[in-house]
Amino acid sequence: MTHQRTVRVAVIGCGGAARDYHIRRPLKEFPEVQFKVVCEPSADSYAAAAAVFEECGVAPPPNEPDLQKLLSDYAGELDVAVIATPHVYHCDQSVQCMQAGLDVLLEKPMAMNAAESQRMIDVRDETGKLLVVAFDGGLSPYIHTAAALLRAGEIGTVRRITGVVWQNWRAITVGTWRQRIEISGGGFMFDTGAHMLNTICELSHEPITEVMAWVENLDSPVDAQALIIARLASGALITMNGCGDTGVGGCESEIRVFGTKGMLRTGIWGEFLEKMGAGEEVFHPVSVPRRQSTWLHFLAVRNGELPNPCPPEVGLRMARLWDAIQTSSAQNGKPIQVQS
């Protein structure tokens, strides 16, 4: 992949994810990426971002906390907006940026609900701009390879998909916007757990038609754990388990796909892939192309070198699933048909 054209970037939101993945890494890896301006209302977050630029030997760009003013003042001087703000702002900010003529790299989850997701797709279609959702699983060659193996029947007919993720999420997010439902749209299962929801959808490669869910807050303002049972159009079953109140450090996950001729194993971020064939008793690593960074994928898509692996339709798919999960849980696990 080659990336030679200068890409002029505005960073919308300068929190930890933006600093680590959307500022520091591009500064070190992609000299064609030029950061022109940031949009950050918090003086502390802007100062932390400025320190990253200085660490990388680059003068910090100016901060314009008002996005509409930023888009007006820098009209014609920007190509891309990377949006890494709290979830409630994703839809309106993406819409504003696309309507201003910018391609968008957007942190997950894409939107608060399916209605917002559909609006973003409509604006993408109206403007013809690029919108890439930064789901690790959706960008992972391990997940792409796994999906191809499943479609090719490498493990036979899929009978079950099961996923689990755990993290001491509740304790480490106390006092942050992630535990304010009106801003976050959900708790552990809509934050870390969103990776599991999206990656399992990627692997299933067919619609989830029905959901039963039990989502519990555990005395938090937002969900801290959940059990989700779902059914695919083919009849195969899915279980998803998440616990965000473990009391232990770290964050781990596993996804297994059970077929009539074998099994696949991976993680919710698509960080590895293993296969166990018929008659075997151990997993074997599956060789895949080297995993690339989010920005490498994004730049390659902008240059026409790759199709968009995570278009807004991916966000709509997950939003519809999340809407059904919340509806089922509110009715004590009542089966809910997922919107198609």
C-alpha positions in Angstrom: 0.0 0.0 0.0 1.3 3.5 -0.9 0.1 6.8 0.5 1.7 9.8 -1.0 -0.9 12.5 -1.1 -1.0 15.0 1.8 -4.0 14.4 4.0 -5.1 17.4 6.0 -6.8 16.3 9.2 -9.0 17.7 12.0 -9.2 15.8 15.2 -12.6 16.0 16.9 -12.1 15.0 20.5 -8.7 14.6 22.2 -9.3 12.0 24.8 -7.1 8.9 25.4 -8.2 7.0 22.3 -7.6 10.0 20.1 -4.2 10.7 21.5 -3.0 7.0 21.4 -4.5 5.8 18.1 -5.3 8.8 16.0 -2.5 11.3 16.8 0.6 9.5 18.1 0.5 6.6 15.7 -0.2 8.6 12.5 2.5 11.1 13.5 5.0 8.3 13.8 3.9 6.2 10.7 2.4 8.5 8.1 4.3 11.7 7.2 1.6 12.6 4.6 -0.9 13.1 7.5 -0.9 16.8 8.5 -2.9 17.8 11.6 -4.4 21.2 10.9 -6.7 21.8 13.9 -8.3 20.0 16.8 -11.8 20.5 18.4 -11.6 19.9 22.1 -13.7 21.8 24.8 -11.5 20.5 27.7 -8.4 22.5 28.3 -6.8 19.5 30.1 -7.5 17.1 27.1 -6.1 19.7 24.7 -3.0 20.1 26.8 -2.5 16.3 26.9 -2.9 16.2 23.1 -0.4 19.0 22.7 2.1 17.1 24.7 1.8 14.1 22.3 2.5 16.4 19.3 5.5 17.9 21.1 6.7 14.4 22.0 6.7 13.6 18.3 8.5 16.8 17.4 5.5 18.5 15.8 4.0 21.9 16.8 0.6 21.3 18.3 -2.2 22.5 16.0 -4.7 25.2 17.2 -7.8 24.2 19.1 -11.2 25.4 18.0 -13.8 24.0 20.5 -16.8 25.0 18.3 -17.1 22.4 15.5 -19.3 24.5 13.3 -16.9 27.5 13.6 -14.0 25.1 12.9 -15.6 23.8 9.7 -16.4 27.4 8.6 -12.9 28.8 9.4 -11.0 25.9 7.8 -13.3 25.4 4.8 -11.2 24.2 1.9 -8.2 23.4 4.2 -9.2 20.0 5.4 -9.7 16.5 3.9 -10.5 14.3 6.8 -12.1 14.5 10.3 -11.3 11.8 12.8 -14.0 11.7 15.5 -13.2 10.2 18.9 -15.8 11.9 21.1 -18.4 10.5 23.5 -21.0 8.4 21.7 -23.9 10.8 21.8 -22.0 13.3 19.6 -21.0 10.8 16.9 -24.0 11.2 14.6 -24.3 15.0 14.6 -20.5 15.5 14.3 -20.2 13.0 11.5 -23.1 14.6 9.6 -21.6 18.1 10.0 -18.2 16.9 8.8 -19.5 15.0 5.7 -21.7 17.9 4.8 -18.6 20.1 5.0 -16.9 17.9 2.4 -14.8 15.8 4.7 -14.2 12.1 4.8 -14.7 10.7 8.3 -12.9 8.1 10.4 -15.2 7.5 13.4 -14.5 5.7 16.6 -17.0 2.9 17.6 -19.8 2.5 18.4 -21.0 4.5 15.4 -24.2 5.9 16.9 -26.6 5.7 19.8 -29.3 3.8 17.9 -30.5 2.6 14.6 -32.3 5.8 13.7 -29.1 7.8 14.0 -27.2 5.2 12.1 -29.6 5.4 9.2 -29.3 9.2 9.1 -25.5 8.9 8.8 -25.9 6.5 5.9 -28.3 8.9 4.2 -25.9 11.7 4.5 -23.0 9.5 3.3 -25.1 8.8 0.2 -26.1 12.4 -0.3 -22.5 13.8 0.0 -20.6 10.9 -1.5 -18.0 11.2 1.3 -16.2 8.3 3.0 -17.3 7.1 6.4 -15.2 4.4 8.1 -16.1 3.0 11.6 -13.0 2.1 13.6 -14.0 -1.4 14.7 -10.8 -3.5 15.4 -12.6 -6.7 14.4 -13.9 -5.3 11.2 -10.4 -4.2 10.2 -8.7 -7.4 11.3 -7.3 -9.8 8.7 -8.0 -12.6 11.3 -11.7 -11.9 11.2 -11.8 -11.4 7.4 -10.0 -14.8 7.1 -12.3 -16.5 9.6 -15.4 -15.2 7.8 -14.0 -16.5 4.5 -13.3 -19.9 6.0 -16.8 -20.1 7.4 -18.4 -19.1 4.0 -16.2 -21.8 2.3 -17.6 -24.4 4.7 -14.1 -25.2 6.2 -15.7 -26.2 9.5 -19.0 -27.5 8.1 -22.4 -26.1 9.0 -22.2 -23.5 11.8 -24.2 -24.6 14.8 -23.2 -22.2 17.5 -21.2 -19.0 18.0 -20.3 -18.1 21.6 -18.5 -15.0 22.9 -17.3 -13.8 26.3 -15.6 -10.6 27.4 -14.6 -9.5 30.9 -13.0 -6.4 32.4 -13.1 -4.4 35.7 -14.9 -1.8 33.6 -17.3 -0.5 36.3 -14.5 0.5 38.7 -12.2 2.2 36.2 -15.0 4.3 34.6 -16.6 5.7 37.8 -17.1 9.4 37.4 -16.5 9.5 33.6 -18.9 10.1 30.8 -19.0 6.4 30.1 -21.3 6.0 33.1 -23.7 8.7 32.0 -26.4 7.0 29.9 -27.5 10.1 28.2 -24.0 10.6 26.8 -22.7 7.0 26.4 -25.9 5.2 25.2 -25.0 2.2 27.4 -22.4 0.8 29.7 -19.9 -2.0 29.5 -21.8 -3.9 26.7 -22.0 -0.7 24.5 -18.3 0.2 25.2 -15.9 -2.7 25.4 -18.7 -5.1 24.6 -19.5 -3.3 21.4 -16.4 -5.1 19.9 -18.0 -8.5 20.7 -21.3 -7.5 19.2 -19.7 -6.3 16.0 -17.2 -9.1 15.6 -19.8 -11.8 16.1 -22.0 -10.1 13.5 -19.0 -10.1 11.1 -18.4 -13.8 11.7 -22.0 -14.9 11.3 -22.3 -13.4 7.8 -26.1 -13.6 8.0 -28.7 -11.6 9.8 -29.4 -12.0 13.5 -33.2 -12.4 13.5 -34.1 -12.8 17.2 -32.7 -11.8 20.5 -33.3 -12.5 24.2 -31.2 -10.5 26.6 -30.7 -9.8 30.3 -28.7 -6.6 31.0 -27.8 -5.7 34.6 -26.5 -2.5 36.0 -25.2 -3.9 39.3 -26.0 -0.6 41.1 -24.2 1.4 38.4 -26.0 4.1 36.3 -25.3 1.9 33.2 -25.1 -1.8 32.4 -22.2 -3.7 33.9 -22.9 -7.2 32.7 -25.2 -9.0 30.3 -26.2 -12.4 28.9 -27.5 -12.4 25.3 -29.0 -15.3 23.4 -29.7 -14.8 19.7 -30.7 -16.8 16.6 -29.4 -16.4 13.1 -31.5 -16.6 10.0 -30.2 -20.1 9.4 -31.3 -21.2 12.9 -27.8 -21.3 14.4 -27.6 -20.0 18.0 -25.4 -17.3 19.5 -24.6 -16.6 23.1 -22.8 -13.5 24.3 -21.6 -13.1 27.9 -20.1 -9.9 29.3 -19.0 -9.0 32.8 -17.6 -5.6 33.4 -17.4 -6.0 37.2 -14.7 -8.6 37.6 -12.5 -7.1 40.3 -9.4 -8.2 38.4 -7.1 -6.3 36.1 -6.9 -6.6 32.4 -9.4 -7.2 29.7 -9.8 -10.5 28.0 -12.1 -12.2 25.5 -12.8 -15.2 23.4 -15.1 -16.1 20.6 -15.7 -19.7 19.4 -17.5 -20.8 16.3 -18.7 -24.4 16.4 -19.3 -26.3 13.2 -20.1 -29.8 12.2 -16.5 -30.3 10.9 -14.5 -28.2 13.3 -14.1 -25.1 15.3 -12.6 -21.6 15.1 -11.4 -19.5 18.0 -10.6 -15.8 18.0 -11.0 -12.7 20.2 -13.4 -9.8 20.0 -10.7 -7.5 18.6 -9.7 -10.0 16.0 -6.2 -10.3 17.5 -5.6 -13.9 16.6 -7.2 -16.9 14.8 -7.0 -20.6 15.5 -8.7 -23.6 13.9 -9.5 -27.2 15.1 -10.4 -29.6 12.3 -12.6 -32.7 12.4 -11.0 -35.4 14.6 -8.4 -33.0 16.0 -8.1 -32.3 19.7 -6.0 -29.0 19.7 -6.2 -25.7 18.0 -3.7 -24.6 15.3 -2.9 -21.0 14.4 -4.2 -19.9 11.1 -1.7 -17.9 8.9 -3.1 -14.6 7.8 -1.7 -11.4 6.2 0.1 -9.1 8.7 -2.3 -7.0 10.8 -2.3 -3.3 9.8 -3.2 -0.2 11.8 -6.5 1.5 11.6 -4.9 4.5 9.8 -3.2 2.3 7.2 -6.6 0.8 6.3 -8.3 4.2 6.3 -5.7 5.8 4.0 -5.7 2.8 1.7 -9.5 3.0 1.4 -9.3 6.8 0.7 -6.8 6.0 -2.1 -9.0 3.4 -3.7 -6.6 0.6 -2.8 -9.1 -1.3 -0.6 -12.9 -1.5 -0.3 -14.2 0.0 2.9 -14.1 -2.8 5.4 -16.2 -1.0 8.0 -18.8 1.2 6.3 -21.7 2.8 8.2 -23.9 -0.2 7.3 -21.8 -2.1 9.9 -22.7 0.5 12.5 -26.4 0.2 11.5 -26.3 -3.6 11.9 -24.8 -3.3 15.4 -27.2 -0.5 16.4 -30.2 -2.6 15.4 -28.8 -5.4 17.5 -28.2 -3.1 20.5 -31.8 -1.7 20.2 -33.2 -5.2 20.3 -31.0 -6.1 23.3 -32.2 -3.2 25.3 -35.8 -3.8 24.4 -35.6 -7.5 25.4 -33.9 -6.7 28.6 -36.5 -4.1 29.5 -39.1 -6.9 29.2 -37.1 -9.5 31.3 -35.7 -11.4 28.4 -38.7 -11.4 26.1 -37.7 -12.6 22.6 -37.5 -9.6 20.2 -37.3 -9.6 16.4 -34.3 -7.7 15.2 -35.1 -5.0 12.6 -33.9 -5.9 9.1 
